Amino acid sequence: MPRIENVRVWGEKAPRAVDLGFGAAEGCTDGTGMVLVPSFVDLGCDPGFPGFPVRETPTSLGNAALAGGFADLVTRPCVDPVPDQPEHLADLRRTLPGGVRVWPTPAMTRGLAGQALSELGLLSRFSIPGVSDGGLVTADTVILRNAMEYARHFSLRLWLRPADPMLDALGVVHDSPFASVLGLRGNPVANEEIGLARIIALVRATGARVVVGPISSRVGVDMLRRSAAEGLPVSGYVAARSLLLDEHVVEGAGHHPYDTRVRLHPPLRSVEDREALVDAVRQRLVVVSADHAPRAPEEKELEFERAVPGATGLESAFAATLTALGGDLSATVHALSVGPRAFLPEPTGGWTLVDPRAETLVDASSHQSLARNDALDGKRLTGRVVASFPAAGGISGARPGAGVLGQTDE
């Protein structure tokens, strides 16, 4: 049983020694200056498998999650074959090497084609976080409305990316005068605004529970705030990298110009949008996702407009969030652990040992992920994950629920 000396446990003031539960690695660690916090949950993970072994494998994904402090991954159905049948869930619902738990969201529509609904009633019999559009916007509003009706009936959440199906394909960077300077096609904030308005209107009509993300703009944040005030069951998350990066990195601030690691969808938006996202996290209006999207070199080593959008994020999400929040560990743990844990279908445990004062240099070349496309590569951030114990559901003497439901706070 592993033992950590002189560590401060989340929810407690004085440092002490703790023994972690069964399943964690053996050994003794000096935890002076460190904090043991409930393990993190990623709400938007592209697993890369089955179907894309050059992006990620179960071993590489598990190792990347452990390196980033994540014990639970809610995965999108962007795999091959597309999981739109109950029999697909047996292989996808798994525990990765090291004890990291995978929570698959099956496809909302057959083959993610947006034309016919999957068997939502059959899928609802399994312990899943909900069903997802896989980031592929459903163009047919009738199909989307029917999905919400069935989802409400079967007590399922819908995981949707808020976008207009036509505007979504318009551009590759934030639509602003800066896009013209870069000579790249712009993707307007109206894309997110229209998509989110459609989702909110249908939630108002059906009562379905929806999780939207990643939110990228001030307008999107304002719309979520209004829907929350109205009492609508619409929740949102933002990508950790979007709390630190804005559209100007495409020009080369911290990267070389037109670095395809910052080719993202939705794109990085303005400084004002980024600041609005940070404020929304501070106010606990939204939670934070690693938005882990591994891409193979041949998908990224192309012209900016032709490169496949996406970036890895598991191994830099904690430091990125803590840095963006000015070192506020309480807000960071709520954003990455306590808040997201509410979206899991079952209570889970696990602990992550962090050093909130350490400096981290993001070095994608040394990451555990099979992919190397971290948009934060080369950034110096505050905070470091020291160790992960996803199988340790409790610790000796901890308050009930501290590491299971995330009910404690600093």
C-alpha positions in Angstrom: 0.0 0.0 0.0 1.6 3.4 -1.0 2.2 6.0 1.7 2.6 9.7 1.2 4.3 11.7 4.0 3.6 15.4 4.9 0.9 15.8 2.2 -2.1 18.1 2.5 -5.3 16.3 1.7 -8.0 18.1 -0.2 -10.5 19.6 2.3 -8.0 19.6 5.2 -5.7 22.2 6.5 -2.8 20.5 8.1 -0.3 18.2 6.3 -0.2 14.5 7.4 0.7 11.0 6.2 -1.9 9.1 4.2 -2.1 5.5 3.0 -3.9 5.0 -0.3 -6.3 2.2 -0.9 -5.9 -1.0 -2.7 -4.9 -0.9 -6.3 -2.4 2.0 -6.2 1.3 1.5 -6.8 3.5 0.6 -3.9 6.1 3.0 -2.4 6.5 6.0 -0.2 6.5 9.7 -1.4 7.5 12.8 0.5 4.5 15.1 -0.2 5.9 18.3 1.4 4.3 21.2 -0.4 2.0 18.9 -2.3 -1.8 18.4 -2.3 -3.8 15.2 -2.7 -6.9 16.1 -4.7 -9.8 14.1 -6.2 -8.7 12.7 -9.6 -9.6 14.6 -12.7 -12.4 13.8 -15.3 -12.1 14.6 -19.0 -15.5 15.2 -20.6 -14.3 15.4 -24.2 -11.8 12.7 -25.2 -11.2 11.3 -28.6 -9.8 7.8 -27.7 -8.2 7.1 -31.1 -9.2 3.4 -30.9 -10.6 1.3 -32.3 -9.8 2.2 -35.8 -7.0 4.8 -35.6 -4.0 3.0 -34.1 -1.6 5.8 -35.3 -3.4 8.3 -33.1 -3.6 6.4 -29.8 -3.6 2.9 -28.2 -5.2 1.8 -25.0 -1.8 1.7 -23.3 -0.7 5.2 -24.6 -4.1 6.7 -23.7 -4.0 5.2 -20.2 -0.4 6.4 -19.7 -1.3 9.9 -20.9 -4.3 10.1 -18.6 -2.2 9.0 -15.6 0.5 11.6 -16.4 -2.2 14.3 -16.5 -3.9 13.2 -13.3 -7.1 11.9 -15.0 -8.8 8.7 -13.7 -12.0 9.0 -15.8 -12.4 9.7 -19.5 -15.7 10.4 -21.2 -15.0 9.4 -24.8 -16.6 10.5 -28.0 -17.9 8.0 -30.6 -15.4 9.1 -33.3 -14.0 5.7 -33.8 -14.3 2.8 -36.3 -16.7 1.1 -36.1 -18.9 3.9 -34.9 -20.5 2.7 -31.6 -24.2 3.0 -32.4 -25.3 -0.5 -31.2 -25.4 -2.0 -27.7 -22.9 -4.7 -28.6 -20.3 -2.0 -29.3 -20.3 -0.9 -25.7 -18.8 -4.1 -24.3 -15.4 -3.4 -25.8 -15.5 0.4 -25.3 -16.4 0.4 -21.6 -13.1 -0.7 -20.2 -10.4 0.1 -17.7 -7.1 1.1 -19.3 -3.6 0.2 -18.1 -3.0 1.8 -14.7 -6.7 1.8 -13.7 -8.0 4.7 -15.9 -11.7 4.2 -16.5 -13.3 4.8 -19.9 -16.9 6.0 -20.2 -18.0 5.8 -23.8 -20.8 8.0 -25.2 -22.5 6.0 -28.1 -23.5 7.7 -31.3 -26.7 9.7 -31.2 -27.4 8.8 -34.9 -26.5 5.7 -36.8 -22.9 6.0 -38.1 -22.9 9.6 -36.9 -24.5 10.4 -40.2 -27.2 12.6 -38.6 -30.0 10.9 -40.6 -31.5 8.2 -38.4 -31.5 7.8 -34.6 -29.6 5.0 -32.9 -31.5 2.7 -30.7 -31.5 5.1 -27.7 -33.9 2.9 -25.7 -31.5 -0.1 -25.9 -28.4 2.0 -25.2 -30.1 3.6 -22.1 -30.0 0.2 -20.4 -26.2 0.5 -20.1 -24.3 2.7 -17.6 -23.3 5.4 -20.0 -22.9 9.2 -19.6 -25.3 9.7 -22.5 -25.2 9.7 -26.3 -23.2 12.1 -28.5 -23.1 13.7 -31.9 -19.3 13.0 -31.8 -18.6 16.7 -32.6 -20.3 16.3 -35.9 -23.2 18.7 -36.0 -26.6 17.2 -36.8 -28.0 19.3 -39.7 -31.5 18.0 -39.5 -33.3 19.9 -36.7 -36.2 17.4 -36.7 -33.7 14.6 -36.0 -32.1 16.6 -33.2 -35.5 17.4 -31.7 -36.5 13.7 -31.9 -33.2 12.7 -30.2 -34.0 15.1 -27.4 -37.5 13.7 -26.9 -36.2 10.1 -26.7 -33.3 11.1 -24.5 -35.6 12.8 -22.0 -37.9 9.7 -22.0 -35.0 7.3 -21.4 -33.2 9.7 -18.9 -30.2 10.1 -21.2 -28.0 13.2 -21.6 -27.1 14.4 -25.1 -23.5 15.6 -25.7 -23.5 18.1 -28.5 -21.1 20.5 -30.1 -22.9 23.9 -30.6 -22.5 25.0 -34.2 -24.4 25.8 -37.3 -24.0 23.0 -39.8 -23.2 25.3 -42.7 -21.2 28.0 -41.0 -19.2 25.3 -39.2 -17.3 24.4 -42.4 -16.7 28.0 -43.4 -13.3 28.7 -41.9 -10.2 27.5 -40.0 -9.4 30.4 -37.7 -11.5 33.0 -35.7 -13.3 35.3 -38.1 -11.7 38.7 -37.4 -9.5 41.3 -39.1 -6.6 39.2 -37.9 -7.8 36.3 -40.1 -7.5 38.6 -43.1 -3.9 39.5 -42.1 -3.1 35.8 -41.9 -4.8 35.1 -45.2 -7.0 32.3 -43.7 -10.7 31.8 -43.9 -12.6 32.8 -40.8 -15.0 30.9 -38.7 -17.4 33.4 -37.1 -18.7 33.4 -33.5 -22.1 33.4 -35.1 -21.5 29.7 -35.8 -21.5 28.9 -32.1 -24.2 31.4 -31.3 -26.7 30.0 -33.9 -25.9 26.4 -32.9 -26.3 27.0 -29.2 -29.5 29.0 -29.8 -31.0 26.0 -31.7 -30.0 23.6 -28.9 -31.4 25.9 -26.1 -34.6 26.4 -28.0 -35.1 22.6 -28.4 -34.2 22.0 -24.7 -36.8 24.5 -23.7 -39.4 22.6 -25.9 -38.4 19.1 -24.8 -36.8 19.3 -21.3 -33.9 17.2 -22.4 -30.6 17.3 -20.5 -27.7 18.5 -22.7 -24.0 19.0 -22.3 -22.5 21.4 -24.9 -18.9 22.0 -25.7 -16.3 23.0 -26.1 -17.6 26.6 -25.7 -15.2 29.0 -27.3 -16.7 32.5 -27.1 -18.0 35.3 -24.9 -21.4 35.0 -26.7 -21.6 31.3 -25.9 -20.8 32.0 -22.2 -23.5 34.7 -22.1 -26.0 32.3 -23.6 -25.2 29.6 -21.1 -25.6 32.1 -18.3 -29.0 33.1 -19.5 -30.1 29.5 -19.9 -28.9 28.7 -16.3 -30.9 31.7 -15.0 -33.9 30.3 -16.8 -33.4 26.9 -15.1 -32.8 25.0 -18.3 -30.8 21.7 -18.0 -28.0 22.9 -20.3 -24.4 22.4 -19.1 -21.2 23.4 -20.8 -17.5 22.9 -20.8 -14.4 24.6 -22.2 -11.1 23.3 -23.4 -8.2 23.9 -21.0 -6.0 25.3 -23.8 -8.6 27.9 -24.7 -8.1 29.5 -21.3 -4.5 30.4 -22.2 -4.4 30.7 -26.0 -6.1 33.1 -28.4 -6.1 33.6 -32.2 -2.8 35.4 -32.2 -0.8 32.2 -31.6 -1.5 31.3 -35.2 0.8 34.1 -36.2 3.6 32.6 -34.2 3.4 33.9 -30.6 5.1 31.0 -28.8 4.9 28.8 -31.9 6.2 29.1 -35.5 3.7 30.8 -37.9 0.8 28.6 -39.0 1.7 25.9 -36.6 -1.0 23.2 -37.2 -0.9 22.2 -33.5 -3.2 25.3 -33.0 -5.4 24.2 -35.9 -8.5 23.6 -33.7 -12.2 23.3 -34.1 -13.8 25.5 -32.8 -10.9 27.8 -33.4 -9.0 29.8 -30.8 -10.9 33.1 -30.6 -10.1 36.7 -29.5 -8.5 37.8 -26.3 -11.9 39.0 -25.0 -13.4 35.6 -25.7 -10.6 33.9 -23.8 -11.0 36.2 -20.8 -14.8 35.4 -20.8 -14.0 31.7 -20.7 -11.7 32.2 -17.7 -14.4 34.2 -15.9 -17.0 31.5 -16.6 -14.7 28.9 -15.1 -14.1 31.0 -12.0 -17.8 31.5 -11.6 -18.4 27.8 -12.0 -20.7 28.4 -14.9 -18.7 25.9 -17.0 -16.2 23.1 -16.3 -13.0 22.4 -18.0 -12.1 19.5 -20.4 -8.7 18.4 -21.6 -10.5 18.0 -25.0 -7.9 15.3 -25.9 -7.8 14.9 -29.6 -4.7 13.0 -30.7 -3.7 13.3 -34.4 -1.1 11.4 -36.4 1.9 13.3 -37.9 0.5 12.8 -41.4 -2.7 14.5 -40.4 -0.9 17.5 -39.0 2.1 18.0 -41.3 0.1 19.7 -43.9 -0.9 23.2 -44.9 -2.8 24.9 -42.1 -6.2 24.7 -43.9 -5.8 21.1 -44.8 -4.5 19.8 -41.4 -7.0 17.8 -39.3 -8.1 20.0 -36.4 -7.5 18.8 -32.9 -4.8 18.8 -30.1 -3.8 16.5 -27.3 -4.6 17.9 -23.8 -4.5 15.3 -21.1 -1.0 15.9 -20.0 -1.1 19.7 -19.9 -4.7 20.4 -18.8 -4.1 20.7 -15.1 -1.2 23.2 -15.4 -3.0 25.1 -18.1 -6.1 25.5 -16.0 -4.2 26.4 -12.8 -2.1 29.0 -14.7 -5.1 30.6 -16.3 -6.9 30.8 -12.9 -3.9 32.5 -11.3 -2.9 29.6 -9.1 -6.4 29.2 -7.6 -6.3 25.4 -6.8 -9.8 25.3 -5.4 -11.3 26.6 -8.7 -9.0 24.4 -10.7 -10.1 21.2 -8.8 -13.7 22.1 -9.2 -13.3 22.7 -12.9 -11.4 19.5 -13.6 -12.8 17.1 -11.0 -15.7 18.1 -8.7 -17.8 19.6 -11.5 -17.2 17.0 -14.2 -17.7 14.1 -11.9 -21.4 15.0 -11.7 -21.8 13.8 -15.4 -20.6 10.3 -14.8 -23.2 7.6 -14.5 -21.7 6.0 -11.4 -19.7 7.3 -8.5 -16.0 6.7 -8.9 -12.9 7.2 -6.8 -9.3 8.1 -7.2 -6.7 10.7 -6.1 -4.1 12.8 -7.9 -1.0 14.2 -6.2 -0.2 17.7 -7.4 2.5 20.3 -6.7 0.6 23.6 -7.2 3.7 25.8 -7.0 6.0 23.8 -9.4 6.8 25.1 -12.8 6.0 22.9 -15.8 7.5 23.2 -19.3 5.1 21.6 -21.7 7.3 19.2 -23.8 5.1 17.2 -26.2 8.1 15.2 -27.3 8.2 13.6 -23.9 4.5 13.0 -23.5 3.0 9.6 -22.9 0.4 10.1 -25.7 1.2 8.5 -29.0 0.5 11.8 -30.6 2.6 14.9 -30.2 0.2 17.7 -31.2 -0.2 19.6 -27.9 -1.1 23.2 -28.7 0.6 24.3 -25.5 4.0 22.8 -26.4 6.8 25.0 -25.2 4.7 26.9 -22.7 6.0 27.4 -19.1 3.0 26.9 -16.8 2.4 26.7 -13.1 1.5 23.4 -11.5 2.6 19.8 -11.9 1.0 16.4 -11.6 3.3 14.3 -9.4 1.4 11.0 -9.3 -2.0 9.5 -10.1 -3.9 6.8 -8.1 -7.1 6.1 -10.0 -7.9 2.9 -8.3 -7.6 4.3 -4.8 -11.2 5.0 -3.9 -10.4 6.3 -0.4 -7.6 7.1 2.0 -7.2 6.4 5.6 -9.0 8.9 7.7 -10.4 11.0 4.8 -13.8 12.5 5.2 -16.6 10.4 3.6 -17.0 11.1 -0.1 -13.8 13.2 -0.3 -12.2 11.2 -3.1 -15.4 9.6 -4.4 -17.9 12.4 -5.1 -15.7 15.4 -4.8 -17.9 16.9 -2.1 -15.1 18.6 -0.2 -13.4 21.9 -0.9 -10.6 23.9 0.4 
